[in-house]
């Protein structure tokens, strides 16, 4: 546990100039933990309110993008009388420097937490080249 | 539309907190513009939290007010929601004392195994606790709590004795 005060409010994603979302809903940056081992990179992201089916993971040209679309819970007969947090989708991108074995990426989600396992491509075995004397 | 309005009110409150000392009278008068029963309650709750913050002197591991909460209500019930992804419901305790709802628990991270190292560690962890003033007194026997997709929602029913009584006017 840390004594340091953490930012508790959700951080809103910066909208990019090139692309605009069709859905007019706020987008937040999910908080993540990224853990590296010798063989893989593990990413854990908090996406409360997102159904597993609505998570989109994309790895292209070294950019990993995670997206989560929420199904907002609206209590039709109730009024929101007090609010400390806003509800919205999640999106975040990372550049991954290691070569990832795309076919072996594993993803699971539970209780609003996405876990991604990105195995690194095994490095090519060093090949000894002998120079033949002429 | 209603939702947007309320969020605006909260952001006004937050803004005012920062200016607490100088503009105390000003924000009080701002709040007086609000009209409904819930606004009065919200004002009370806000003042109470402000007092807690000023006098507790505690250093909360999560910073103030973790987890963030939203309250939905109608005349007869209140629904308190909170985003608590990856929390084991067994490690979460919910209790009601009078008009106060208490939510506390622990959020733990997986310990790093040998050979693992963090690139980033942003997710909150540790003990958390919130005390929330409810808009009315509730029936402690009929509290329903659900935990779905990392969102905790607690449904509380208004105590029968607390409901407003309609008084018929007799005419001769």
Contacts between the chains, C-beta under 8 A, distances in Angstrom:
chain1	res1	chain2	res2	distance
A	1	B	61	4.6
A	1	B	125	7.2
A	1	B	126	3.8
A	1	B	127	7.0
A	2	B	61	6.3
A	2	B	126	7.3
A	3	B	59	5.5
A	3	B	61	6.9
A	5	B	59	7.9
A	5	B	60	7.8
A	5	B	63	4.2
A	5	B	64	7.8
A	6	B	62	6.1
A	6	B	63	4.9
A	6	B	66	7.6
A	6	B	124	6.0
A	7	B	63	7.1
A	8	B	62	6.5
A	8	B	63	4.8
A	8	B	64	7.1
A	8	B	65	6.3
A	8	B	66	5.0
A	8	B	67	7.9
A	8	B	68	6.3
A	8	B	124	7.7
A	9	B	68	7.3
A	31	B	122	4.2
A	31	B	123	5.0
A	31	B	124	7.2
A	32	B	120	6.0
A	32	B	122	5.7
A	32	B	123	7.0
A	33	B	109	7.1
A	33	B	118	6.8
A	33	B	120	6.2
A	33	B	121	5.3
A	33	B	122	6.5
A	33	B	123	5.1
A	34	B	118	7.0
A	34	B	119	4.0
A	34	B	120	4.5
A	35	B	112	6.9
A	35	B	116	5.1
A	35	B	117	7.0
A	35	B	118	5.9
A	35	B	119	7.1
A	36	B	116	7.1
A	36	B	117	5.6
A	36	B	118	7.9
A	36	B	119	5.7
A	37	B	113	7.9
A	37	B	115	5.3
A	37	B	116	5.1
A	37	B	117	7.9
A	38	B	115	6.0
A	41	B	119	7.7
A	42	B	116	7.9
A	44	B	123	6.7
A	46	B	85	4.3
A	46	B	86	6.8
A	46	B	123	5.6
A	46	B	150	7.3
A	47	B	85	6.8
A	47	B	150	7.3
A	48	B	83	3.7
A	48	B	84	7.0
A	48	B	85	4.3
A	48	B	149	6.6
A	48	B	150	3.7
A	48	B	151	5.2
A	49	B	83	6.7
A	49	B	149	5.6
A	49	B	150	6.7
A	49	B	151	5.2
A	50	B	149	6.3
A	50	B	150	7.9
A	51	B	149	6.2
A	73	B	81	7.2
A	73	B	151	7.2
A	73	B	153	7.5
A	75	B	72	4.6
A	75	B	79	5.7
A	77	B	74	5.5
A	78	B	72	3.9
A	78	B	73	5.7
A	78	B	74	4.9
A	78	B	77	7.5
A	78	B	79	6.1
A	79	B	2	5.7
A	79	B	6	7.7
A	79	B	38	7.3
A	79	B	72	6.7
A	79	B	73	6.3
A	79	B	74	6.8
A	80	B	2	6.4
A	80	B	3	4.9
A	80	B	6	4.9
A	80	B	7	7.9
A	80	B	70	6.3
A	80	B	71	7.4
A	80	B	72	5.5
A	81	B	6	6.9
A	81	B	38	4.3
A	81	B	41	7.6
A	81	B	42	6.9
A	81	B	71	5.3
A	81	B	72	6.8
A	81	B	73	4.8
A	81	B	78	7.9
A	81	B	135	6.3
A	82	B	6	7.3
A	82	B	10	7.5
A	82	B	38	7.6
A	82	B	42	5.6
A	82	B	45	7.1
A	82	B	69	7.6
A	82	B	70	6.7
A	82	B	71	4.0
A	83	B	3	7.5
A	83	B	6	5.2
A	83	B	7	5.0
A	83	B	10	5.2
A	83	B	70	4.9
A	83	B	71	7.7
A	84	B	10	6.6
A	84	B	65	6.6
A	84	B	68	3.9
A	84	B	69	5.5
A	84	B	70	6.4
A	85	B	68	3.8
A	85	B	69	7.6
A	85	B	70	6.2
A	85	B	83	6.3
A	86	B	7	6.2
A	110	B	86	7.8
A	111	B	85	6.1
A	111	B	86	5.3
A	111	B	87	7.1
A	111	B	147	7.4
A	111	B	149	6.9
A	111	B	150	4.8
A	112	B	83	7.2
A	112	B	84	7.9
A	112	B	85	3.4
A	112	B	86	6.6
A	112	B	149	4.9
A	112	B	150	1.8
A	112	B	151	6.6
A	113	B	85	4.9
A	113	B	86	4.0
A	113	B	150	6.4
